[in-house]
Amino acid sequence: MSSKNLLLIFTRNPELGKCKTRLAATVGDQTALDIYQFLLQHTVRITKNLKVAKSVYYSETIWQDDIWDATIYQKKLQSDGDLGVKMAHAFQEGFAAGFEKIIVIGSDMYDLSEGDLENAFSQLNNTDVVIGPAEDGGYYLLGMKTLQPSVFKNKKWGTETVLKATLNDLKNKNTILLDTRNDVDYYEDIENISAFKPFLKKYKND
């Protein structure tokens, strides 16, 4: 893969009571934090060997000594504003630095592999935009070769309308949709996935 490719990873600082709050409403803050840290480790595993540049955008503060190895990941802080403003700013920075294909993901997708990310970058050879739709009506991945400012504006972030509104913005662009995947927001998203059983067993025993 080309050094002209950039992967943006948006992450929350894994702090008790501040991450996976919708999940925490069912399983409690500590179990939600444990699950989030497990998801972060998965994200490191599927991204660290990708032959692309990688930037991790922290929600609160940049942590120097954490699971994101500073020799692999450039560490940055998310800008102020809603999610759209934050993502637009990160894409703008990337294009300004000379990158030609940029993809953003979150850091809590268990249902994502290194191969999926390689495929997404490859798809951008043949299209303007690539999107990974999430089962909840949002998306888990967004990639583009030139900045499409409209996709970051006028969205109700975190709702089931995001994907539809985004595709509406892109109706004049070539867009490839990847496989629909499940992201982890609620207890129901993970209750039947074996990898999460140890966490949920602990929660049920508390």
Secondary structure, DSSP 4 states (H G I P E B T S, - for coil): --TTEEEEEEE----TTTS-HHHHHHH-HHHHHHHHHHHHHHHHHHHTT-SSEEEEEESS---SSSSS-TTTSEEEEPPSSSHHHHHHHHHHHHHHTT-SEEEEE-S--TT--HHHHHHHHHHTTS-SEEEEEBTTSSEEEEEESS--GGGGSS--TTSTTHHHHHHHHTTTS-EEE---B----SGGGTTT-GGGHHHHHHHHH-
